[in-house]
Amino acid sequence: MSRFLSSEAKRLDPYTPGEQPRDQKYIKLNTNESPFPPSPKVLEALSRAEAEKLCLYSDPTCAALNAAIAKRCGLRPENVISGNGSDEILAFAFRAFCGEGRGAAFADITYGFYEAQTALFGLEARRVPLREDFSLNVEDYLDFPGTVVIANPNAPTGMTVPVPEIRRLLETNRDRVVVVDEAYVDFGAESCVPLVREYENLLVTQTMSKSRSLAGGRVGFALGSAELIADLNRVKYSFNPYNVNRLSLLAGAAAVEDEEYFQSCCRAVRDTRAWTMEALEARGFTVLPSSANFIFAKSNRVPGGELYRRLKENGILVRWFDKDRIRDLCRITIGSKEQMEALTEQIDRLLAGT
Amino acid sequence: MSRFLSSEAKRLDPYTPGEQPRDQKYIKLNTNESPFPPSPKVLEALSRAEAEKLCLYSDPTCAALNAAIAKRCGLRPENVISGNGSDEILAFAFRAFCGEGRGAAFADITYGFYEAQTALFGLEARRVPLREDFSLNVEDYLDFPGTVVIANPNAPTGMTVPVPEIRRLLETNRDRVVVVDEAYVDFGAESCVPLVREYENLLVTQTMSKSRSLAGGRVGFALGSAELIADLNRVKYSFNPYNVNRLSLLAGAAAVEDEEYFQSCCRAVRDTRAWTMEALEARGFTVLPSSANFIFAKSNRVPGGELYRRLKENGILVRWFDKDRIRDLCRITIGSKEQMEALTEQIDRLLAGT
């Protein structure tokens, strides 16, 4: 920290991304990436001819990408904004809809980035405890006057809020924005996208990092009423007009257009998730019900921190949060079947040694 | 604008990027892009094998790219931060070093983004008029207690501040940060990068959008003391940890390593700039002395707005700012020799008709 750091920046609470150690080769089950490469259509789109055009700026309006997303979601391009990952879009939303005296509410156990981003804009954050079983009670949010942010499915739990509950949240107070972060929705949860046409106070964010195998391409997007999207563009053009690069625009559009590949990847993740949950439960684990491409699990014999460390020593990375309420659990990404078999073998060895 | 927009976001003053019309094919001399494709080494780096890895997140620390930049600049990796274009880095700097009671000062005629970004964080902005001849007087900034931002060369003028003057600015008040935005430095201005080791209050930003033909790849970076860079990372990890995508990391590193190609592109731009300045002056234009890949020029017969419109009607886009003090001028990017010949031919036709 330099002596020039502003008091506003001192109050920041930066996010810690999942580790990416380089000392050895790991089976990476710690950042919820897809075990599958991007669609062959994405690889085709990233041609040498397109790379040669990198001397030209990308389209700041992201027109082709937004049109592809809109078509796939049954909406219009003016209902879509694309970003450098959905993290960027979430930041735009906090700036657009929150301010002095108008903070944001989110769960105590959820994506750590909401906390970091509210601090970025000096916003008041209300952390609402999940129930004991990690389910979210929408009653807790009904009175809150500011922006409500709900990850659905939630991370790191993988658990969902039923869409009728979110509808209730939208209807109870139509004077506030409800952001539903659907980063993991494609792995088995019901989406709120069909509600976009009904509620002008709903913003749904999604990402291509997980179900579309483009984590390294950084493409996220949000869906909402044309007015909400215009607000987000107002922030974008004050921050970084050319926020999505040329190749990511192409990759994103190609990924959205390959429905078959997308469905087959999601199906494989769901199948492997079911297999993994069963395998872990057979080994004495408690696994939260997951609709995401990860599971949140607790061994009846090895504490969370120890499980994380022992797996890492043996070449498998999972994510452990040294945080109240969830210190006993580990978040494990659903990788390929082979990777999950390697995980269970390692757990067998570990349990045999305890 | 929706009724949910916060009062903070209402006060934003979004930047308008150079137009990218799609109704016909234009000679684009309006966004200061390079007329040359990226280095062949960049094209090689963007292989199919790398595209297949897009399912994995990019390295949030940008280690390989930062190392390549550091090596090229004679600094250490901890003196470098990379971003999704230098626009992003500038936003990080405003958040890191400014705040309540600690605003930013910049020229009245300069890159429009400083204005937009100070508004993003609700900062006080002092706009300091350039001299009548558009040169910058550092005296005007000596007393300012907040962050000083100087584009050097400046946009849209192309004019420079001599490095000893910037040194004076750094020395007069060592308790404030001076940001030198060197987006255009490679086309003939002296860089402040060698001063980074001397002054802990200096931050130099650069971009690969212009001299390295990567506008569409979105790679910018900043150089400063390890402490200043740590401050910027604090903001980055509160905003978007994976801010640079995988392919841009590779493209950026390859571009920095191809010194020969870089030098030949810069040389070609300088040669074409000299040719264009002479050609325009021969046609009665006044051209400001430019050290950038654009010139700022005024006809003695056609007003700026009309020149812009007439060129556009004839398939050539230049940039015109409908703004006090510079309404008479057009900013013209230095394209290829052929493009500049097309420009002068068009101007000849236009002048013959007046």
Chai-1 contact restraints between the chains, C-beta under 6 A:
chainA,res_idxA,chainB,res_idxB,connection_type,confidence,min_distance_angstrom,max_distance_angstrom,comment,restraint_id
A,S2,B,E227,contact,1.0,0.0,6.0,A-B,restraint_1
A,S2,B,L228,contact,1.0,0.0,6.0,A-B,restraint_2
A,S2,B,D231,contact,1.0,0.0,6.0,A-B,restraint_3
A,F4,B,F97,contact,1.0,0.0,6.0,A-B,restraint_4
A,F4,B,V177,contact,1.0,0.0,6.0,A-B,restraint_5
A,L5,B,D231,contact,1.0,0.0,6.0,A-B,restraint_6
A,S6,B,F97,contact,1.0,0.0,6.0,A-B,restraint_7
A,S6,B,C98,contact,1.0,0.0,6.0,A-B,restraint_8
A,S6,B,G99,contact,1.0,0.0,6.0,A-B,restraint_9
A,S7,B,G99,contact,1.0,0.0,6.0,A-B,restraint_10
A,E8,B,G99,contact,1.0,0.0,6.0,A-B,restraint_11
A,A9,B,R95,contact,1.0,0.0,6.0,A-B,restraint_12
A,A9,B,A96,contact,1.0,0.0,6.0,A-B,restraint_13
A,L12,B,R234,contact,1.0,0.0,6.0,A-B,restraint_14
A,L12,B,S238,contact,1.0,0.0,6.0,A-B,restraint_15
A,P14,B,R234,contact,1.0,0.0,6.0,A-B,restraint_16
A,P14,B,Y237,contact,1.0,0.0,6.0,A-B,restraint_17
A,P14,B,S238,contact,1.0,0.0,6.0,A-B,restraint_18
A,Y15,B,Y237,contact,1.0,0.0,6.0,A-B,restraint_19
A,Y15,B,P241,contact,1.0,0.0,6.0,A-B,restraint_20
A,P17,B,P60,contact,1.0,0.0,6.0,A-B,restraint_21
A,P17,B,P241,contact,1.0,0.0,6.0,A-B,restraint_22
A,T31,B,Y57,contact,1.0,0.0,6.0,A-B,restraint_23
A,E33,B,C55,contact,1.0,0.0,6.0,A-B,restraint_24
A,E33,B,L56,contact,1.0,0.0,6.0,A-B,restraint_25
A,S34,B,C55,contact,1.0,0.0,6.0,A-B,restraint_26
A,P37,B,E52,contact,1.0,0.0,6.0,A-B,restraint_27
A,P37,B,C55,contact,1.0,0.0,6.0,A-B,restraint_28
A,P38,B,L54,contact,1.0,0.0,6.0,A-B,restraint_29
A,L43,B,R48,contact,1.0,0.0,6.0,A-B,restraint_30
A,L43,B,A51,contact,1.0,0.0,6.0,A-B,restraint_31
A,L46,B,A51,contact,1.0,0.0,6.0,A-B,restraint_32
A,R48,B,L43,contact,1.0,0.0,6.0,A-B,restraint_33
A,A51,B,L43,contact,1.0,0.0,6.0,A-B,restraint_34
A,A51,B,L46,contact,1.0,0.0,6.0,A-B,restraint_35
A,E52,B,P37,contact,1.0,0.0,6.0,A-B,restraint_36
A,L54,B,P38,contact,1.0,0.0,6.0,A-B,restraint_37
A,L54,B,L214,contact,1.0,0.0,6.0,A-B,restraint_38
A,L54,B,G216,contact,1.0,0.0,6.0,A-B,restraint_39
A,L54,B,G217,contact,1.0,0.0,6.0,A-B,restraint_40
A,C55,B,E33,contact,1.0,0.0,6.0,A-B,restraint_41
A,C55,B,S34,contact,1.0,0.0,6.0,A-B,restraint_42
A,C55,B,P37,contact,1.0,0.0,6.0,A-B,restraint_43
A,C55,B,S213,contact,1.0,0.0,6.0,A-B,restraint_44
A,L56,B,E33,contact,1.0,0.0,6.0,A-B,restraint_45
A,L56,B,A215,contact,1.0,0.0,6.0,A-B,restraint_46
A,L56,B,G216,contact,1.0,0.0,6.0,A-B,restraint_47
A,Y57,B,T31,contact,1.0,0.0,6.0,A-B,restraint_48
A,Y57,B,A215,contact,1.0,0.0,6.0,A-B,restraint_49
A,Y57,B,G216,contact,1.0,0.0,6.0,A-B,restraint_50
A,S58,B,G216,contact,1.0,0.0,6.0,A-B,restraint_51
A,P60,B,P17,contact,1.0,0.0,6.0,A-B,restraint_52
A,N84,B,N84,contact,1.0,0.0,6.0,A-B,restraint_53
A,D87,B,N240,contact,1.0,0.0,6.0,A-B,restraint_54
A,E88,B,N240,contact,1.0,0.0,6.0,A-B,restraint_55
A,A91,B,F239,contact,1.0,0.0,6.0,A-B,restraint_56
A,R95,B,A9,contact,1.0,0.0,6.0,A-B,restraint_57
A,A96,B,A9,contact,1.0,0.0,6.0,A-B,restraint_58
A,F97,B,F4,contact,1.0,0.0,6.0,A-B,restraint_59
A,F97,B,S6,contact,1.0,0.0,6.0,A-B,restraint_60
A,C98,B,S6,contact,1.0,0.0,6.0,A-B,restraint_61
A,G99,B,S6,contact,1.0,0.0,6.0,A-B,restraint_62
A,G99,B,S7,contact,1.0,0.0,6.0,A-B,restraint_63
A,G99,B,E8,contact,1.0,0.0,6.0,A-B,restraint_64
A,A116,B,S238,contact,1.0,0.0,6.0,A-B,restraint_65
A,L120,B,S238,contact,1.0,0.0,6.0,A-B,restraint_66
A,L120,B,F239,contact,1.0,0.0,6.0,A-B,restraint_67
A,V177,B,F4,contact,1.0,0.0,6.0,A-B,restraint_68
A,S213,B,C55,contact,1.0,0.0,6.0,A-B,restraint_69
A,L214,B,L54,contact,1.0,0.0,6.0,A-B,restraint_70
A,A215,B,L56,contact,1.0,0.0,6.0,A-B,restraint_71
A,A215,B,Y57,contact,1.0,0.0,6.0,A-B,restraint_72
A,G216,B,L54,contact,1.0,0.0,6.0,A-B,restraint_73
A,G216,B,L56,contact,1.0,0.0,6.0,A-B,restraint_74
A,G216,B,Y57,contact,1.0,0.0,6.0,A-B,restraint_75
A,G216,B,S58,contact,1.0,0.0,6.0,A-B,restraint_76
A,G216,B,R246,contact,1.0,0.0,6.0,A-B,restraint_77
A,G217,B,L54,contact,1.0,0.0,6.0,A-B,restraint_78
A,G217,B,N245,contact,1.0,0.0,6.0,A-B,restraint_79
A,R218,B,N245,contact,1.0,0.0,6.0,A-B,restraint_80
A,E227,B,S2,contact,1.0,0.0,6.0,A-B,restraint_81
A,L228,B,S2,contact,1.0,0.0,6.0,A-B,restraint_82
A,D231,B,S2,contact,1.0,0.0,6.0,A-B,restraint_83
A,D231,B,L5,contact,1.0,0.0,6.0,A-B,restraint_84
A,R234,B,L12,contact,1.0,0.0,6.0,A-B,restraint_85
A,R234,B,P14,contact,1.0,0.0,6.0,A-B,restraint_86
A,Y237,B,P14,contact,1.0,0.0,6.0,A-B,restraint_87
A,Y237,B,Y15,contact,1.0,0.0,6.0,A-B,restraint_88
A,S238,B,L12,contact,1.0,0.0,6.0,A-B,restraint_89
A,S238,B,P14,contact,1.0,0.0,6.0,A-B,restraint_90
A,S238,B,A116,contact,1.0,0.0,6.0,A-B,restraint_91
A,S238,B,L120,contact,1.0,0.0,6.0,A-B,restraint_92
A,F239,B,A91,contact,1.0,0.0,6.0,A-B,restraint_93
A,F239,B,L120,contact,1.0,0.0,6.0,A-B,restraint_94
A,N240,B,D87,contact,1.0,0.0,6.0,A-B,restraint_95
A,N240,B,E88,contact,1.0,0.0,6.0,A-B,restraint_96
A,P241,B,Y15,contact,1.0,0.0,6.0,A-B,restraint_97
A,P241,B,P17,contact,1.0,0.0,6.0,A-B,restraint_98
A,N245,B,G217,contact,1.0,0.0,6.0,A-B,restraint_99
A,N245,B,R218,contact,1.0,0.0,6.0,A-B,restraint_100
A,N245,B,S248,contact,1.0,0.0,6.0,A-B,restraint_101
A,R246,B,G216,contact,1.0,0.0,6.0,A-B,restraint_102
A,L247,B,L247,contact,1.0,0.0,6.0,A-B,restraint_103
A,S248,B,N245,contact,1.0,0.0,6.0,A-B,restraint_104
